Amino acid sequence: VQLVESGGGVVQPGRSLRLSCEASGFIFSSHELHWLRQAPGKGLEWVAVITNDGSKKYYAESVKGRFTISRDNSKNTVYLQMNGLGVEDTAVYYCAKDFDDWGQGILVTVSS
Amino acid sequence: AGLTQPPSVSKDLGQTATLACAGNSDNVGAEGAAWLQQRQGHPPKLLFYRNNNRPSGISDRLSASRSGNTASLTITGLQPEDEADYYCSAWDYGLSAWVFGGGTKLTVL
């Protein structure tokens, strides 16, 4: 199983960013996919989850209305569209399959 | 509201550590808690599913249990490699969201 995040970087407050997570080594369309994050020196924070067929999506209160999770089962990829970013969104973002497989994480820094 | 974990636990090499995770009837009390380990500079690693089953490859020195709204992770025969941050997590039916504890830093002396 491999999960590889991309799309991170430095972005100004108020701007948008889209993260991608490309998966391999398992039947992608059979599993829920999560995004989680970890601010520097802080604990893990769950961000969002999408069901295997994309029909249901759930979000942490801290990102509801700003972030959107989606997936393309034909591309084995899950996405996180992040709008209205604030400095509090600075973190390493991880994608995870059912919490039992994780990507290496990608850093998003929100700074002017 | 998230789950509650003690910020730190310190134990001697070879001893037993029990890490607690307190929730409520909407989360831990409903379906239990998963446990994850995170070593410095690495992504988290699942230790136990919410049903207290261990993924393959996880040492049998580790065990998980639940009593009411509190979940526990027990590590026997502590080794230097057990030094890490440990997180519990549960689905919260009231919030329709996953909630995490703040993590416990385990130090092996």
Interface residues (C-beta under 8 A of the other chain):
Chain A: H34 G43 L44 E45 W46 V49 Y58 Y59 A60 E61 Y94 A96 F99 D100 W102 G103 Q104 G105
Chain B: A34 L36 Q38 P43 P44 K45 L46 Y49 P55 D85 Y87 S89 L95 S96 A97 W98 V99 F100 G101 G102 G103
